[in-house]
Amino acid sequence: MRLDQIASRVVRCRRCSRLREYAAKIARERKRAHRECEYWGKPVPSFGDPYARVMLVGLAPGAHGSNRTGRPFTGDASGGFLYPALHRAGFASQPEAVDRNDGLVLRDCVITAAVRCAPPQNKPSPAELRNCFPYLVEEFDALKRLRVIVALGAIAFGAILKLLRERAFSFDARGAVFTHGAELVATNGARSIVVIASYHPSRQNTNTGKLTVPMFDAIFSRANELLEPAGDGDRGRAARVRRSAHPS
């Protein structure tokens, strides 16, 4: 299936009653700062380039971020840290992510999540993770050019490893330990996927200094390096920035 077909199925999903009830409750009650907003209140589909070579996997929509705006990492502090980094690396056309209609375009990059509905206390259950997992597999299958996966947090990292095993990729289990900046190479015949681990850009990490701007920028610089042909260097990065600045 194409990403847009998967997105349609995600939005209609009713597999997890607890998550659906919570997301709808938040959408009804609303945060005081967003009292005048019409909340999305449904499962949040992936966002980005259907021909992407890079996929970012987060944990789940934020109650007053993606659950409000309907787009991953849009409208909250985590997105306010993520999208400027993607813009600096040339993957995003602009650093701001306000709502679904703000004109933001991703180039060579897709953003998705391990869970598609906002969970209470930001903690999905194991059963809820299992219910959402098939969507992640379908998105992986749809991205035929995929070469790099960035795990934003430990739960996303675990979902990615499960995905790679599901699709018969092999990797050194000794290297499958989550830590910021860790890399894992998975292979299936001639195909190779590199997983890069990063701390999640939540306030809990960014406000405490556990995740800094240079640390985060290094993740996407490394993704760019992995995409570039040998010897392409700065020319590849410059071309990516130009494409993002002037989306077709």
C-alpha positions in Angstrom: 0.0 0.0 0.0 1.0 3.6 -0.4 1.5 5.9 2.5 -1.7 7.8 1.9 -3.7 4.5 1.8 -2.1 3.5 5.1 -2.9 7.0 6.6 -6.6 6.6 5.7 -6.7 3.3 7.6 -4.8 4.8 10.6 -7.3 7.6 11.0 -10.2 5.2 11.0 -8.6 2.8 13.5 -10.5 1.8 16.6 -8.3 -1.0 17.9 -7.6 0.5 21.3 -10.6 1.6 23.2 -8.7 3.2 26.0 -6.6 5.4 23.6 -9.6 6.4 21.5 -11.6 7.4 24.6 -8.6 9.4 26.0 -7.9 11.2 22.8 -11.6 12.1 22.3 -11.8 13.3 25.9 -8.8 15.6 25.5 -10.3 16.9 22.3 -13.6 17.7 24.1 -12.1 19.3 27.2 -9.1 21.1 25.5 -6.3 22.9 27.1 -7.0 26.4 28.3 -4.3 27.8 25.9 -6.0 26.1 23.0 -9.6 26.6 24.1 -10.5 28.1 20.7 -8.9 25.3 18.6 -10.7 22.5 17.0 -8.8 19.4 18.1 -8.0 16.5 15.7 -8.8 13.9 18.4 -8.2 10.9 16.1 -5.3 8.6 15.4 -2.5 10.5 13.8 -1.1 9.3 10.5 2.5 9.5 9.3 3.7 12.7 7.6 6.3 13.2 4.9 7.9 12.3 1.5 6.5 9.0 0.1 9.9 8.5 -1.6 11.8 9.1 1.6 15.1 7.4 2.4 14.9 8.5 6.1 12.1 7.5 8.5 11.8 9.0 12.0 9.9 7.0 14.6 8.6 8.6 17.7 6.6 7.3 20.7 3.0 8.6 20.3 1.1 11.9 19.7 1.2 14.5 22.4 -2.2 15.2 24.0 -2.2 18.9 23.0 0.3 18.6 20.2 -0.4 16.0 17.5 -3.8 15.1 19.1 -4.7 18.7 18.5 -3.2 19.4 15.1 -3.4 15.9 13.5 0.3 15.9 12.3 3.3 14.3 14.0 5.3 16.5 16.3 3.2 19.6 15.4 2.1 22.2 17.8 4.0 21.3 20.9 7.5 21.6 22.5 8.8 18.4 21.1 8.0 19.5 17.6 9.5 22.9 18.4 12.8 21.2 19.0 12.5 18.6 16.2 11.5 20.6 13.1 14.2 23.3 13.4 16.8 20.4 13.5 15.2 18.9 10.4 15.3 22.3 8.7 19.0 22.8 9.5 19.7 19.4 8.1 17.8 20.1 4.9 14.9 17.6 5.5 12.2 20.3 6.3 11.2 23.3 4.2 10.8 25.5 7.3 11.6 25.3 11.0 8.1 26.0 12.3 5.4 23.4 12.7 2.2 25.0 13.8 -0.7 23.1 12.1 -1.5 20.8 9.2 -1.9 23.8 6.8 1.2 25.7 7.6 3.0 24.9 4.4 5.7 22.7 5.9 7.1 20.1 3.5 9.5 17.2 4.3 12.1 16.1 1.7 13.5 12.6 1.8 12.0 12.1 5.2 8.9 10.6 6.8 7.8 11.0 10.5 5.7 8.3 12.1 5.3 6.7 15.6 5.1 3.5 17.5 1.6 4.4 18.7 -0.8 6.6 16.7 -3.2 7.8 19.5 -2.3 10.0 22.5 -1.9 7.7 25.5 -2.6 8.7 29.1 0.5 9.9 30.9 2.3 9.3 27.6 2.5 5.6 28.4 1.0 3.1 25.9 0.4 -0.4 27.1 2.2 -3.4 25.6 -1.1 -4.4 24.0 -1.6 -0.9 22.4 2.0 -1.1 21.0 1.2 -4.4 19.5 -2.1 -3.1 18.0 -0.3 -0.3 16.3 2.7 -2.3 15.1 1.2 -3.5 11.8 0.9 0.1 10.6 4.6 0.6 11.1 5.4 -2.5 9.2 3.1 -1.4 6.3 4.8 2.0 6.2 8.2 0.3 6.1 7.1 -1.8 3.2 5.8 1.3 1.3 9.1 3.1 1.6 11.1 1.2 -1.0 14.0 3.6 -1.0 14.4 3.6 2.8 18.0 3.5 4.1 18.0 5.2 7.5 15.6 4.9 10.5 16.0 7.4 13.4 14.5 6.1 16.7 13.3 9.0 18.9 13.4 7.3 22.3 13.8 3.8 23.7 10.2 2.6 22.9 10.6 3.7 19.3 13.9 1.9 19.2 12.3 -1.3 20.4 9.5 -1.0 17.8 12.1 -0.6 15.1 14.0 -3.7 16.1 10.8 -5.7 16.2 10.0 -4.4 12.7 13.4 -5.4 11.3 13.0 -8.9 12.8 9.5 -9.1 11.3 10.9 -8.4 7.9 13.7 -10.9 8.3 16.6 -8.4 8.7 19.6 -9.7 10.6 21.7 -7.6 12.9 24.2 -8.0 15.8 22.0 -8.3 18.9 24.9 -7.1 21.0 24.6 -3.7 19.4 20.9 -3.5 19.9 21.1 -1.4 23.0 19.5 2.0 23.2 21.7 5.0 23.8 21.9 8.4 22.2 23.9 8.2 19.0 24.1 4.4 18.8 24.0 2.9 15.3 22.9 -0.5 14.2 23.2 -2.0 10.7 20.5 -4.5 9.7 20.7 -6.5 6.4 18.4 -8.6 4.4 20.2 -9.9 1.3 21.4 -6.9 -0.7 19.3 -4.4 1.3 20.8 -2.6 4.3 19.1 -0.3 6.9 21.0 1.8 9.4 19.2 2.6 12.7 20.3 5.7 14.6 19.2 6.1 18.2 18.4 9.5 19.7 16.9 10.7 22.9 13.3 11.9 22.4 13.0 15.7 22.0 10.6 16.0 24.9 10.8 18.8 27.4 11.9 16.2 30.0 15.1 15.8 27.9 15.6 19.2 26.3 14.9 21.3 29.4 17.3 19.3 31.6 20.1 19.3 29.0 20.0 15.5 28.5 19.4 16.3 24.8 21.0 19.5 23.5 20.8 21.2 20.0 24.3 20.0 19.0 23.5 16.5 20.1 20.4 16.5 18.1 22.0 18.1 15.0 24.6 15.4 15.0 21.9 12.7 14.6 20.7 14.3 11.3 24.1 15.2 10.1 24.9 11.5 10.4 21.8 10.6 8.6 22.9 12.9 5.8 26.3 11.3 5.7 24.8 7.8 5.3 22.7 9.0 2.4 25.5 10.6 0.4 27.5 8.7 -2.2 31.2 8.3 -1.3 33.0 11.6 -1.9 29.8 13.7 -2.3 30.3 15.5 1.0 29.2 19.1 1.2 27.8 19.1 -2.3 25.1 16.6 -1.3 24.1 18.5 1.8 24.0 21.8 -0.1 21.7 20.2 -2.8 19.4 18.9 -0.1 19.1 22.4 1.5 18.3 23.9 -1.9 15.6 21.4 -2.6 14.0 22.0 0.8 14.1 25.7 0.5 12.3 25.6 -2.9 9.9 22.6 -2.7 8.4 21.6 -6.0 
